[in-house]
Amino acid sequence: MIKAEHVETRVSEDFLKQLAGYGLATAEILYRLPDHPRLLQSYIWQDYDIAPNFPTLLKFLNFWTQKLEGPLHSVRVGHSKLIKPAEIRTIDGEFRLN
């Protein structure tokens, strides 16, 4: 008699986000030091987000402006979809491997 075992598979939340259209967003945030406002500090933020509106990044920036002391100077954003449609072209031909 064979017992069927329950196999639990877990899918990464990040992977599910990618399937839903999220891509990896990276933002370089320049902000002024609270004690030395003439100096700029750089902070790199990275998370899965949806271009071009970037709701996750905007939520983080709202948190920054409300809770943190360093005033924002500028934000530079890069975005890349990691899961893309396959880039395959059909070719007439036959390949044989030994």
DSSP file (Angstrom, degrees, kcal/mol; ACC not computed):
  #  RESIDUE AA STRUCTURE BP1 BP2  ACC     N-H-->O    O-->H-N    N-H-->O    O-->H-N    TCO  KAPPA ALPHA  PHI   PSI    X-CA   Y-CA   Z-CA
    1    1 A M              0   0    0      0, 0.0     2,-0.5     0, 0.0     0, 0.0   0.000 360.0 360.0 360.0 130.0    0.0    0.0    0.0
    2    2 A I        -     0   0    0      2,-0.0     2,-0.5     0, 0.0     0, 0.0  -0.851 360.0-144.4-101.7 128.7    1.4    3.4   -1.0
    3    3 A K        -     0   0    0     -2,-0.5     2,-0.6     1,-0.0     0, 0.0  -0.767  12.3-133.8 -92.4 134.4    0.7    6.4    1.2
    4    4 A A        -     0   0    0     -2,-0.5     2,-0.4     2,-0.0    -1,-0.0  -0.768  22.3-152.2 -85.8 122.5    0.2    9.7   -0.5
    5    5 A E        -     0   0    0     -2,-0.6     2,-0.7     1,-0.0     0, 0.0  -0.746  16.8-118.7 -95.7 142.8    2.2   12.3    1.3
    6    6 A H        -     0   0    0     -2,-0.4     2,-0.6     2,-0.0    -1,-0.0  -0.700  28.9-161.9 -79.9 118.0    1.1   15.9    1.3
    7    7 A V        -     0   0    0     -2,-0.7     2,-0.6     2,-0.0    -1,-0.0  -0.905   3.6-153.8-105.1 120.0    3.9   17.9   -0.3
    8    8 A E        -     0   0    0     -2,-0.6     2,-0.5     2,-0.0    -2,-0.0  -0.818   8.7-166.6 -95.8 123.2    3.7   21.6    0.4
    9    9 A T        -     0   0    0     -2,-0.6     2,-0.5     2,-0.0    -2,-0.0  -0.912   3.8-157.6-108.9 136.6    5.3   23.8   -2.2
   10   10 A R        -     0   0    0     -2,-0.5     2,-0.5     0, 0.0    -2,-0.0  -0.931   1.8-154.4-114.9 135.4    6.0   27.4   -1.4
   11   11 A V        -     0   0    0     -2,-0.5     5,-0.0     1,-0.0    -2,-0.0  -0.912  28.9-107.9-108.9 134.1    6.3   30.1   -4.0
   12   12 A S     >  -     0   0    0     -2,-0.5     4,-2.0     1,-0.1     5,-0.2  -0.305  16.5-136.7 -58.9 136.6    8.4   33.2   -3.2
   13   13 A E  H  > S+     0   0    0      1,-0.2     4,-2.0     2,-0.2    -1,-0.1   0.870 107.3  54.5 -61.7 -37.3    6.3   36.3   -2.8
   14   14 A D  H  > S+     0   0    0      2,-0.2     4,-2.0     1,-0.2    -1,-0.2   0.890 106.2  51.3 -64.2 -39.1    8.9   38.2   -4.9
   15   15 A F  H  > S+     0   0    0      1,-0.2     4,-2.1     2,-0.2    -2,-0.2   0.904 108.7  51.2 -64.9 -41.1    8.4   35.7   -7.7
   16   16 A L  H  X S+     0   0    0     -4,-2.0     4,-1.4     1,-0.2    -1,-0.2   0.878 108.1  52.8 -63.6 -36.9    4.6   36.1   -7.6
   17   17 A K  H  <>S+     0   0    0     -4,-2.0     5,-2.5     2,-0.2    -1,-0.2   0.910 107.5  51.7 -62.9 -41.4    5.1   39.9   -7.8
   18   18 A Q  H ><5S+     0   0    0     -4,-2.0     3,-1.3     1,-0.2    -2,-0.2   0.894 108.1  51.0 -63.6 -39.3    7.3   39.4  -10.9
   19   19 A L  H 3<5S+     0   0    0     -4,-2.1    -1,-0.2     1,-0.3    -2,-0.2   0.802 105.9  57.4 -66.5 -27.4    4.6   37.3  -12.5
   20   20 A A  T 3<5S-     0   0    0     -4,-1.4    -1,-0.3    -5,-0.2    -2,-0.2   0.410 131.5 -90.7 -84.3   2.1    2.1   40.1  -11.7
   21   21 A G  T < 5S+     0   0    0     -3,-1.3    -3,-0.2     1,-0.3    -2,-0.1   0.434  79.9 139.7 107.0  -0.4    4.1   42.6  -13.6
   22   22 A Y      < -     0   0    0     -5,-2.5    60,-0.4    -6,-0.2    -1,-0.3  -0.462  29.7-167.4 -73.8 149.5    6.5   44.0  -11.0
   23   23 A G  E     -A   49   0A   0     26,-3.0    26,-2.9    58,-0.2     2,-0.6  -0.829  34.1 -84.5-128.2 170.7   10.1   44.7  -11.9
   24   24 A L  E     -AB  48  80A   0     56,-2.5    56,-1.8    -2,-0.3     2,-0.4  -0.674  45.4-165.5 -81.5 118.8   13.2   45.4   -9.9
   25   25 A A  E     -AB  47  79A   0     22,-3.0    22,-2.0    -2,-0.6     2,-0.4  -0.884   6.3-170.5-107.3 135.5   13.4   49.1   -9.1
   26   26 A T  E     -AB  46  78A   0     52,-2.8    52,-3.0    -2,-0.4     2,-0.4  -0.993   4.6-170.7-124.7 130.1   16.6   50.7   -7.8
   27   27 A A  E     -AB  45  77A   0     18,-3.0    18,-2.8    -2,-0.4     2,-0.7  -0.979  16.2-152.4-125.2 131.7   16.6   54.3   -6.6
   28   28 A E  E     -AB  44  76A   0     48,-2.9    48,-2.3    -2,-0.4     2,-0.6  -0.912  21.7-163.5 -97.4 115.9   19.6   56.5   -5.7
   29   29 A I  E     -AB  43  75A   0     14,-3.4    14,-2.3    -2,-0.7     2,-0.5  -0.891   6.5-163.3-106.5 120.6   18.3   58.9   -3.1
   30   30 A L  E     +AB  42  74A   0     44,-3.0    43,-3.5    -2,-0.6    44,-1.7  -0.895  19.0 170.7-101.0 130.3   20.3   62.0   -2.4
   31   31 A Y  E     -AB  41  72A   0     10,-2.4    10,-2.9    -2,-0.5     2,-0.3  -0.944  33.6-108.0-138.1 159.1   19.4   63.8    0.8
   32   32 A R  E     -A   40   0A   0     39,-3.0     8,-0.2    -2,-0.3     6,-0.1  -0.667  35.2-113.9 -87.9 139.1   20.8   66.6    3.0
   33   33 A L        -     0   0    0      6,-1.9     3,-0.3     3,-0.7     6,-0.2  -0.546  21.9-134.3 -70.1 133.4   22.4   65.8    6.3
   34   34 A P  S    S+     0   0    0      0, 0.0    -1,-0.1     0, 0.0    -2,-0.0   0.883 104.2  38.7 -58.2 -41.2   20.3   67.3    9.1
   35   35 A D  S    S+     0   0    0      1,-0.3    -2,-0.1     2,-0.1    35,-0.0   0.687 129.0  32.4 -83.6 -18.7   23.2   68.7   11.0
   36   36 A H    >   +     0   0    0     -3,-0.3     3,-2.4     3,-0.1    -3,-0.7  -0.648  67.9 178.0-137.0  76.8   25.1   69.8    7.8
   37   37 A P  T 3  S+     0   0    0      0, 0.0    -1,-0.1     0, 0.0    -2,-0.1   0.629  77.2  65.0 -63.2 -13.9   22.5   70.8    5.2
   38   38 A R  T 3  S+     0   0    0     -6,-0.1     2,-0.4     2,-0.0    -6,-0.0   0.634  92.0  78.7 -80.6 -12.4   25.1   71.8    2.6
   39   39 A L  S <  S-     0   0    0     -3,-2.4    -6,-1.9    -6,-0.2     2,-0.4  -0.772  70.7-147.9 -98.7 141.2   26.4   68.2    2.5
   40   40 A L  E     -A   32   0A   0     -2,-0.4     2,-0.3    -8,-0.2    -8,-0.2  -0.856   7.7-162.6-107.4 143.2   24.6   65.5    0.5
   41   41 A Q  E     -A   31   0A   0    -10,-2.9   -10,-2.4    -2,-0.4     2,-0.4  -0.922  13.9-134.9-119.9 147.4   24.4   61.8    1.4
   42   42 A S  E     -A   30   0A   0     -2,-0.3     2,-0.4   -12,-0.2   -12,-0.2  -0.855  18.8-176.4-106.7 139.6   23.5   59.0   -0.9
   43   43 A Y  E     -A   29   0A   0    -14,-2.3   -14,-3.4    -2,-0.4     2,-0.5  -1.000  14.7-147.6-133.0 132.4   21.1   56.1   -0.1
   44   44 A I  E     -A   28   0A   0     -2,-0.4     2,-0.4   -16,-0.2   -16,-0.2  -0.895  15.7-172.7-104.1 124.7   20.4   53.2   -2.4
   45   45 A W  E     +A   27   0A   0    -18,-2.8   -18,-3.0    -2,-0.5     2,-0.4  -0.920   4.1 179.6-115.3 140.3   16.9   51.7   -2.2
   46   46 A Q  E     +A   26   0A   0     -2,-0.4     2,-0.3   -20,-0.2   -20,-0.2  -0.986  16.5 129.3-145.7 132.3   15.8   48.5   -4.0
   47   47 A D  E     -A   25   0A   0    -22,-2.0   -22,-3.0    -2,-0.4     2,-0.4  -0.961  59.5 -79.4-164.6 171.3   12.5   46.7   -4.1
   48   48 A Y  E     +A   24   0A   0     -2,-0.3     2,-0.3   -24,-0.2   -24,-0.2  -0.717  60.9 154.8 -83.4 133.0   10.0   45.2   -6.6
   49   49 A D  E     -A   23   0A   0    -26,-2.9   -26,-3.0    -2,-0.4     2,-0.5  -0.927  42.9-106.6-152.4 170.1    7.8   47.9   -8.0
   50   50 A I     >  -     0   0    0     -2,-0.3     4,-2.8   -28,-0.2     3,-0.2  -0.928  45.4-110.5-111.6 120.9    5.6   48.8  -11.1
   51   51 A A  T  4 S+     0   0    0     -2,-0.5   -26,-0.0     1,-0.2    28,-0.0  -0.599  85.9  18.6 -83.1 151.1    6.8   51.3  -13.6
   52   52 A P  T  4 S+     0   0    0      0, 0.0    -1,-0.2     0, 0.0    -2,-0.0  -0.987 129.7  38.7 -96.4   0.0    6.1   54.1  -14.4
   53   53 A N  T  4 S-     0   0    0     -3,-0.2    -2,-0.2     4,-0.0     5,-0.2   0.786  78.8-159.5 -83.5 -26.7    4.0   55.0  -11.3
   54   54 A F     X  +     0   0    0     -4,-2.8     4,-2.5     3,-0.1     5,-0.2   0.920  15.4 177.0  50.0  60.4    6.3   53.3   -8.7
   55   55 A P  H  > S+     0   0    0      0, 0.0     4,-2.0     0, 0.0     5,-0.1   0.857  77.2  51.5 -63.4 -34.8    3.7   53.0   -5.9
   56   56 A T  H  > S+     0   0    0      2,-0.2     4,-2.0     1,-0.2     5,-0.1   0.926 112.0  45.9 -68.2 -44.2    6.2   51.1   -3.6
   57   57 A L  H  > S+     0   0    0      2,-0.2     4,-2.8     1,-0.2     5,-0.2   0.915 111.9  51.7 -63.6 -43.3    8.9   53.7   -4.0
   58   58 A L  H  X S+     0   0    0     -4,-2.5     4,-2.4     1,-0.2    -1,-0.2   0.885 107.8  52.5 -62.3 -38.1    6.4   56.6   -3.4
   59   59 A K  H  X S+     0   0    0     -4,-2.0     4,-2.1    -5,-0.2    -1,-0.2   0.923 111.4  47.0 -61.6 -43.4    5.2   54.9   -0.2
   60   60 A F  H  X S+     0   0    0     -4,-2.0     4,-2.6     2,-0.2    -2,-0.2   0.917 111.8  49.9 -64.8 -43.3    8.8   54.7    1.0
   61   61 A L  H  X S+     0   0    0     -4,-2.8     4,-2.5     2,-0.2    -2,-0.2   0.864 109.1  52.2 -65.9 -35.5    9.5   58.4    0.0
   62   62 A N  H  X S+     0   0    0     -4,-2.4     4,-1.8     2,-0.2    -1,-0.2   0.918 110.0  49.0 -63.5 -42.8    6.4   59.5    1.8
   63   63 A F  H  X S+     0   0    0     -4,-2.1     4,-2.9     2,-0.2     5,-0.5   0.928 110.7  52.1 -58.7 -45.1    7.6   57.6    4.9
   64   64 A W  H  X S+     0   0    0     -4,-2.6     4,-2.2     1,-0.2    -2,-0.2   0.942 110.8  45.4 -57.3 -51.0   11.0   59.3    4.5
   65   65 A T  H  < S+     0   0    0     -4,-2.5    -1,-0.2     1,-0.2    -2,-0.2   0.806 119.7  41.3 -67.8 -28.2    9.6   62.8    4.3
   66   66 A Q  H  < S+     0   0    0     -4,-1.8    -1,-0.2    -5,-0.2    -2,-0.2   0.833 128.9  22.5 -86.5 -33.8    7.2   62.2    7.3
   67   67 A K  H  < S+     0   0    0     -4,-2.9     2,-0.3    -5,-0.2    -3,-0.2   0.691 107.5  70.3-111.9 -22.5    9.5   60.3    9.7
   68   68 A L     <  -     0   0    0     -4,-2.2     0, 0.0    -5,-0.5     0, 0.0  -0.698  64.2-141.7-105.5 154.8   13.1   61.0    8.8
   69   69 A E  S    S+     0   0    0     -2,-0.3    -1,-0.1     2,-0.1   -37,-0.1   0.758  72.7  94.1 -86.2 -25.7   15.1   64.2    9.3
   70   70 A G  S    S-     0   0    0    -39,-0.1   -37,-0.1     1,-0.1    -2,-0.1  -0.570  74.2-134.1 -75.5 109.8   17.2   64.3    6.2
   71   71 A P        -     0   0    0      0, 0.0   -39,-3.0     0, 0.0     2,-0.1  -0.360  25.2-109.7 -63.7 139.2   15.4   66.4    3.6
   72   72 A L  E     +B   31   0A   0    -41,-0.2   -41,-0.3     1,-0.2     3,-0.1  -0.443  33.6 178.4 -70.7 139.0   15.4   64.9    0.1
   73   73 A H  E     -     0   0A   0    -43,-3.5     2,-0.3     1,-0.4   -42,-0.2   0.790  64.0 -24.8-102.5 -51.4   17.5   66.5   -2.6
   74   74 A S  E     -B   30   0A   0    -44,-1.7   -44,-3.0     2,-0.0    -1,-0.4  -0.987  47.7-146.0-160.4 160.3   16.8   64.2   -5.6
   75   75 A V  E     -B   29   0A   0     -2,-0.3     2,-0.5   -46,-0.2   -46,-0.2  -0.995   9.0-167.3-135.5 127.0   15.8   60.7   -6.5
   76   76 A R  E     -B   28   0A   0    -48,-2.3   -48,-2.9    -2,-0.4     2,-0.4  -0.970  14.8-160.7-116.1 128.1   17.1   58.8   -9.6
   77   77 A V  E     -B   27   0A   0     -2,-0.5     2,-0.3   -50,-0.2   -50,-0.2  -0.894  14.6-176.0-119.5 137.5   15.3   55.6  -10.5
   78   78 A G  E     -B   26   0A   0    -52,-3.0   -52,-2.8    -2,-0.4     2,-0.4  -0.952  11.2-172.1-122.0 148.3   16.2   52.6  -12.7
   79   79 A H  E     +B   25   0A   0     -2,-0.3     2,-0.4   -54,-0.2   -54,-0.2  -1.000   8.8 177.8-144.9 140.3   13.8   49.7  -13.4
   80   80 A S  E     -B   24   0A   0    -56,-1.8   -56,-2.5    -2,-0.4     2,-0.5  -0.971  25.9-135.6-144.8 127.9   14.0   46.3  -15.0
   81   81 A K        -     0   0    0     -2,-0.4   -58,-0.2   -58,-0.3     3,-0.1  -0.710  17.2-167.4 -77.4 126.9   11.5   43.6  -15.6
   82   82 A L  S    S+     0   0    0     -2,-0.5     2,-0.7   -60,-0.4    -1,-0.2   0.807  75.0  54.6 -88.1 -31.2   13.2   40.4  -14.7
   83   83 A I  S    S+     0   0    0    -61,-0.3    -1,-0.2   -65,-0.2   -62,-0.0  -0.920  74.5 165.7-105.8 117.2   10.6   38.1  -16.1
   84   84 A K        -     0   0    0     -2,-0.7     3,-0.1    -3,-0.1    -2,-0.0  -0.836  45.0 -83.2-125.7 160.2    9.9   38.9  -19.8
   85   85 A P        -     0   0    0      0, 0.0    -1,-0.1     0, 0.0     2,-0.0  -0.343  64.5 -87.9 -58.2 147.8    8.2   37.2  -22.6
   86   86 A A        -     0   0    0      1,-0.1     2,-1.0    -3,-0.0    -3,-0.0  -0.309  30.0-142.1 -60.7 138.0   10.6   34.7  -24.3
   87   87 A E        +     0   0    0     -3,-0.1     2,-0.4     2,-0.0    -1,-0.1  -0.634  49.2 141.7-101.9  73.6   12.7   36.2  -27.0
   88   88 A I        -     0   0    0     -2,-1.0     2,-0.4     2,-0.0    -2,-0.0  -0.950  32.4-165.6-121.2 133.4   12.6   33.2  -29.3
   89   89 A R        -     0   0    0     -2,-0.4     2,-0.3     2,-0.0    -2,-0.0  -0.927  24.6-120.8-113.4 142.4   12.4   33.3  -33.1
   90   90 A T        -     0   0    0     -2,-0.4     2,-0.4     2,-0.0    -2,-0.0  -0.609  29.4-166.4 -80.1 143.2   11.5   30.3  -35.2
   91   91 A I        -     0   0    0     -2,-0.3     2,-0.7     2,-0.1    -2,-0.0  -0.988  23.8-121.7-130.8 137.4   14.1   29.2  -37.7
   92   92 A D  S    S+     0   0    0     -2,-0.4     2,-0.3     2,-0.0    -2,-0.0  -0.695  72.1  81.0 -77.4 119.1   13.7   26.8  -40.6
   93   93 A G        -     0   0    0     -2,-0.7     2,-0.4     2,-0.0    -2,-0.1  -0.920  65.7-114.0 163.9 172.6   16.3   24.1  -40.0
   94   94 A E        -     0   0    0     -2,-0.3     2,-0.5     2,-0.0    -2,-0.0  -0.999  17.2-161.1-136.6 134.8   17.2   21.0  -38.2
   95   95 A F        -     0   0    0     -2,-0.4     2,-0.5     2,-0.0    -2,-0.0  -0.960   7.5-164.2-117.2 131.2   19.9   20.5  -35.6
   96   96 A R        -     0   0    0     -2,-0.5     2,-0.4     2,-0.0    -2,-0.0  -0.955   1.3-165.1-118.4 133.3   21.2   17.0  -34.8
   97   97 A L              0   0    0     -2,-0.5    -2,-0.0     1,-0.1     0, 0.0  -0.934 360.0 360.0-113.3 138.9   23.2   16.2  -31.8
   98   98 A N              0   0    0     -2,-0.4    -1,-0.1     0, 0.0    -2,-0.0   0.490 360.0 360.0 -71.9 360.0   25.1   12.9  -31.5
